[in-house]
Amino acid sequence: MKPLRVGIVGYGWVAGAHITALHELENVRVTAICSRRALDEKELAAKHGGPVRAYTDFKKMCADPELDVISICTPHPMHPEQVEIAAQAGKHLIIEKPVAIDRPGLDRVERAVKKSGVKACVCFEVRVAGQFQTYRAMLDRGLMGKLHYGEIDYYHGIGPWYGQYEWNKKKAFGGSSLLTAGCHALDALIWLMGSKPVEVMSYAAQSAHPYFQAYDYPTTSSTLIKFENGAVGKTASVIDCFQPYLFNVHLVGSEGSVWNEKFHSNTFKGLDKSGWSALHVPLVDSGDVAHHPYTALFKDFAAAIREDRAPQFGFDEGVLSHRTCLAADQSAAEGRPVKVE
């Protein structure tokens, strides 16, 4: 089987997690890295277990005929231009979220991918986490019936103690609380609800603590979502909190509910219906990218390239989640409901 050769652009914290995950896959190797810093190829080879070409010019890396895939791990505003360059060069794409922080940027990304015909993977890796795969299986088996309400909330204080704080606090880089962080929760909600968002209403606030006053955008938002099938949902994105990381989930259906690692279902005989029953699942409980389940996401993407099929979690779904985030941000700014378009 021919190895897939991957080039990484942006050699920071997230790139390290991508490289680790990619190297866990059979016949997938990172063979090039592009950074604004001059990197030593001997040091890269020693660190990553094989030859790695170092670039400072992204276009030159994308012109390398020996590369099959480009993984984009740069700051958010750089993604649209880099997607265009890589897609035009015929490289398949792994794109860290958010793929863009505004509608024009998102439109550029979507056009570039579709025009080129390359395959693209948006890093909404929460979908492949054990906790969420379990929920999906329960829904597919009818254990909760038909969902009519769901809420998935993201709580993670991103202050001076956190590496991305220095650039994240600028709107031109972070975008919004939803785009920089809470989009994981919103994307997971859309996926589990199984229906297209059609309208959102969002409100935003900001902590009075000096650490979070440094942000030039609201650091908390709460978004109500109306789905095409009549269901409703809610996503809170809170990056100005002092508390442990929390990815809160509550799904309510016609035959039962799930609340994080607990469930209640009418479809089971013998359960004590006076309380919750336990799910023994690994929870999404860390903001550290080293703990994110990239390996499963990238494994399917590599298989999709080799088998010339659509990835299990497609590019269009990732774009829809971004459009919903952008509509929510518009709603919060304008104080009115906004259609998801």
Residue, then its C-alpha position, 0 to 999 in steps of 0.5 A: m500500500k502506497p504511503l500517504r505523505v503529509g505536509i504540516v503548516g504551522y509548527g505549534w501545539v496543535a501540529g504536534a498532536h496532528i503528527t502524533a496521531l498521523h504517525e499512529l496510522e499505517n502507511v501515513r507519514v509526515t514528511a514536510i513541515c512549513s513554519r515561519r521559523a527556520l527549522d533544522e531537518k536533522e532535529l525534525a528527523a530525530k524527533h519524528g522518526g524519519p526524514v522531514r523536509a523543512y520549508t518557510d515558503f508554503k507555496k513551495m511546500c505545496a508544489d512538492p509532488e511527493l506530498d499527498v495531504i496538507s494539514i493546516c495548523t496555523p492561526h485561524p485567519m490564515h486558513p482560507e488563503q492556505v486552503e486555496i493554495a493547497a487545493q489548487a496544488g491538488k493536495h487533500l486537506i486536513i483543516e483545523k477548526p475554525v476553517a475561517i472566522d467570517r463568511p467571506g473566508l468560509d466561502r473562499v474555503e468552500r469554493a477552493v475545496k469544491k472547485s479542486g475536487v480534493k478531499a477535506c477533513v475539518c477537525f471536529e474530532v469530538r464526533v469520534a470520541g467514545q462518549f459521542q460514538t456511544y450516544r450515536a449508537m444509542l440513537d441509532r438503536g432507538l433507545m431515546g426515541k426521536l430527539h426533540y431537544g438537545e443541549i451541548d455546552y462548552y466550558h473552558g477558561i482560556g486565560p493567561w495560563y493557557g497558551q493560546y490566550e495571547w493571540n486568542k484574545k484578539k477578534a482578528f485571530g480568535g473570531s468569537s467564543l463559538l468559533t475559537a472553542g465552542c464550535h466543537a459543542l455546536d457541531a456535536l449537537i447538530w450531528l446528534m440531533g440529525s437535522k439541519p439548523v434553520e435559525v438561531m438566536s444568540y446572546a453574549a456576555q463577558s466576565a468582569h475579571p481583568y483577565f477576560q476584559a483583555y478579550d476584544y469580543p464577548t467571551t460567553s455566548s448562549t445560542l438557541i437553535k431551531f432545526e428543520n425537523g421542529a426540534v430545538g437545541k442550545t449551545a453555551s460557549v464559555i471561555d471566561c470561567f474559573q472551573p474544570y473543563l466541562f463538555n456538558v451534554h443533555l439529549v431529550g427524546s420521546e423514549g428517554s434522555v442522556w445526561n453526560e455519563k447517565f441515561h434513562s430509557n423506557t425501552f429497557k425492562g428492569l431498570d430502576k426508573s426512579g433514577w439515572s442509569a450509568l454509561h461507562v464511557p470515556l468523557v470528553d473532559s480536557g481541552d488539551v489537544a494531546h487528549h483529542p481523538y484525532t487518530a480515529l478521525f484521520k484514520d477514516f480520512a486516510a481510508a477515504i483518500r485510498e478508497d476514493r470515497a467521501p470521509q465519514f464526517g464530510f466537509d459539507e457538515g463541517v461547513l454547515s457547523h461554521r455557518t451556524c456559528l457565524a449566524a449565531d455571532q451575527s444574532a448576538a451582535e444584532g439582537r435578533p434571530v438569524k437564518v442559517e444560510 
